[in-house]
Amino acid sequence: MASITKVEIWEDIAGNIIGLVFEPTEGPLGQLMNAVQNLGAQQPLPRPALVEAARQAFPFAPTYDPHAFGERSLADLYVYLQAYNHHIADIFPEAPTALYPERATPAGLQFLIRWMF
């Protein structure tokens, strides 16, 4: 099983839900190792299944492909998402999940509602 520091769930400007997977390193945040797109399209996925898949670093997700993200590197994608500031959730290895619905657009809220209930 892969080890993660956390998975950050982001919404991009088009309303796509993206999971950023961080692996443990010496720093507190960890190193960005993969971006998984179309998490919103995986519905209906029960909350426990999504959390477990995230905690395992989405084992069936493809490795990062810059072509799928507008030719951006992982670092550039992270900067792009941070600029838009629609970070809507965090999934941690053992700690409870953190939700940030105030940062979501209607598409992000719909994802959070379907995921949580």
N, C-alpha and C positions, 0 to 999 in steps of 0.2 A: 504494500500500500504506500502511495506517495505521501510525503510529509509536506504540510503547508504551514505557512505563518498565518495566512488568512486569504479569503477570496473576497474581493470587492465587487459589488454589483453596481454597474453604471448604466445610465441611459444616454444614448448619443442624441444628436440633434434631430435625427430622423425617427426617434422613438424606439430604436433597437435596444434590446437588453443585452449587455455584455458582461461576462464574468472575467475579472482579472485575477489570475492565480499567482500568489507569491509563495516562494519556497524559503525555508529558513537559511539565513546567512548570519554573519556576525552583527549586522545592523539590526535595529529594532523592527523595521518594516519588513525586511526580507528582500529578495530579488524577484522581480517580475519575470515569470517563466512562461506564461501562456495567456492568451486571451481567447475566450470562448464566446462566440457570437450566437445570436438567435435564441437566447435562453427563454425569451417570451414565447417563442414558437414551440417550446417543449411542453406547453400546458395541454391538458391538465396533468401536471406532475405533482404528486403529493409532497408536501413540505418535508417530511422525513427523508424521502428519496432524493430531493434536491440538495438538502443539507449533507446527506451522506456522500452523494456524488461530488459535491464541492470539497468536502473534507478529504476525499481521495484524489483531488486535483482533476476531476472530470476525466476518469481513465479512458473513456471511449471517444473523447473529443480529439479532433485532429490537432497536430502541432501548429504553432502559429504560422500563418501565411500572410505576408504583407499585402499580397494582391487582394485579399478579402477585406482589407482595412485601408483602402485608398493608398497603397504603397507606403504606408507608415511603418517604421520600426516599432517594436514594443515600447521603447522609451518615448517615441513621438506620439504614439497612440495614447499613452498615459497622460502626457502633457495636454493633448487635444481634449481628452475627457475631463481633465481637471479644469481647463478653461471654461468648459460648458457648465461645470459644477452641478451635475445631476447624479451624484453618488447616492444611491438609494438604499443600499444595504451592505452589511459585512457578515461574513460567515467565518467563524473562528474554529480552530481544531477542537476545543473542548468547551470554551466559554459560550454563553448564549449568543444568539444572532442579534445584531443591531440593525434596526430599520430607521430610515430617514425619509419618511413620506413627504415631508415639507419640501424636499428637493425634487420631487418627481412631477412630471407632466401627467396628463390623463393616461397616457400609455404606460408610464411607469407605475402609476397608482393602480391601474388595472392588473399589472403583473403582481404587485405586492398583495392586492386583495385576493387574487386567485391562488397565490402561493401560500398565504397565511390562513385562509379559511376554506 
